[in-house]
Amino acid sequence: MGLFVLSGEDFQDHLKQRAIYSLVRSQTALNFDPGTEYEYCNTGYSLAALIVERVSRKSLRAFLAERVFTPLGMAETFVYDNAAELVPNRAMSYSVGPDAKVRLVRLNYNNYGATSLHTTARDLAKWGQE
């Protein structure tokens, strides 16, 4: 997200998977010498999703459904890879604006790997049993 905003994009715009890859490819140097500092970063998870897609020739959503979620009976779990998709019974995030009115503040991520796994308590219980 930091690179996305530093690249001149608006945080309210959709951060798409291909934008993450493009940002990573255009980075010319590390933020600091390895071993000198630590900073949490989700980029590796996004790149891992890309690797899974290229090797399997399937979307991460389809791959995980086939190989993980369906075999475990996790029918309500999936990779939320389209911010425009409506998910029945999903709780959304809200925020109170400067005018004291409550507004819907939808997560606008069209990226995954580091984020966007949708699940339920029922499915998490199934995961925990394995």
C-alpha positions in Angstrom: 0.0 0.0 0.0 2.8 2.4 0.8 4.3 2.1 -2.7 0.9 2.4 -4.3 0.3 5.7 -2.6 3.9 6.9 -3.2 3.5 6.1 -6.9 0.8 8.9 -7.0 -2.3 6.7 -6.8 -5.2 7.6 -4.6 -5.7 5.2 -1.7 -9.4 5.1 -2.5 -8.6 3.6 -6.0 -8.6 -0.2 -6.5 -5.2 -1.7 -5.9 -5.1 -4.5 -8.4 -2.9 -7.6 -8.4 -1.1 -6.5 -11.6 -0.3 -3.1 -10.1 1.5 -4.8 -7.2 3.6 -6.8 -9.6 4.3 -3.6 -11.7 5.4 -1.7 -8.6 7.7 -4.4 -7.5 9.3 -4.7 -10.9 9.9 -1.0 -11.1 11.6 -0.8 -7.6 15.4 -0.3 -8.3 16.8 -0.7 -4.8 16.0 -2.2 -1.4 14.7 0.1 1.4 17.8 -0.8 3.5 20.6 -3.2 3.6 19.5 -6.8 4.6 20.0 -7.4 8.3 20.2 -3.8 9.3 16.5 -3.1 9.8 13.1 -4.8 9.8 9.9 -3.6 8.2 6.8 -5.8 7.8 5.8 -6.1 4.2 3.0 -8.1 2.4 4.6 -8.0 -1.0 6.0 -11.6 -0.7 2.4 -12.9 -0.1 1.2 -11.2 -3.3 4.1 -12.6 -5.3 3.5 -16.0 -3.9 -0.1 -15.8 -5.2 1.3 -14.9 -8.6 3.6 -17.9 -8.5 0.7 -20.2 -7.6 -1.3 -18.8 -10.6 1.5 -19.1 -13.1 2.5 -22.7 -12.0 -1.1 -24.0 -11.7 -2.5 -21.9 -14.6 -5.5 -21.2 -12.4 -6.6 -18.2 -10.4 -5.6 -18.3 -6.7 -9.3 -18.4 -5.9 -9.8 -21.5 -8.1 -6.6 -23.2 -7.0 -7.3 -22.9 -3.3 -11.0 -23.9 -3.7 -9.9 -27.1 -5.5 -6.9 -28.0 -3.4 -7.7 -26.7 0.1 -11.2 -25.4 0.8 -13.4 -28.0 -1.0 -11.5 -31.0 0.3 -11.9 -29.6 3.9 -15.6 -28.9 3.4 -15.0 -25.2 3.7 -17.9 -24.1 1.4 -18.0 -20.5 2.7 -14.3 -19.7 2.2 -12.8 -18.1 -0.9 -10.3 -15.6 -2.1 -12.2 -12.3 -2.5 -10.5 -11.2 -5.7 -13.1 -8.8 -7.1 -14.1 -5.8 -4.9 -17.3 -5.4 -6.9 -18.5 -8.9 -6.0 -21.4 -8.9 -3.5 -21.1 -11.5 -0.8 -24.4 -12.5 0.9 -24.5 -12.0 4.7 -21.1 -10.3 4.7 -20.5 -7.6 7.3 -19.0 -4.5 5.8 -16.9 -1.7 7.4 -18.2 1.7 8.3 -16.8 5.0 9.4 -18.1 8.2 11.0 -17.5 11.2 8.7 -16.7 14.7 9.8 -20.4 15.5 9.6 -21.0 12.8 12.2 -22.8 10.6 9.6 -22.1 6.9 9.3 -20.9 5.9 5.9 -20.1 2.6 4.2 -16.3 2.3 3.8 -15.8 -0.7 1.6 -12.4 -2.3 1.3 -11.5 -1.7 -2.3 -8.8 -4.3 -2.7 -8.7 -6.2 -6.0 -5.6 -7.9 -4.8 -5.0 -11.1 -2.9 -2.4 -13.3 -1.4 -1.6 -10.9 1.4 -5.3 -10.0 1.9 -8.8 -10.8 0.7 -9.4 -14.2 2.2 -13.1 -14.4 3.0 -14.2 -17.0 5.5 -16.7 -17.7 8.3 -16.5 -18.9 11.9 -18.0 -22.2 10.7 -15.3 -22.7 8.2 -12.5 -21.7 10.6 -13.7 -24.4 12.9 -13.3 -26.9 10.1 -9.8 -25.6 9.4 -8.9 -25.9 13.1 -10.0 -29.6 13.1 -7.4 -30.5 10.4 
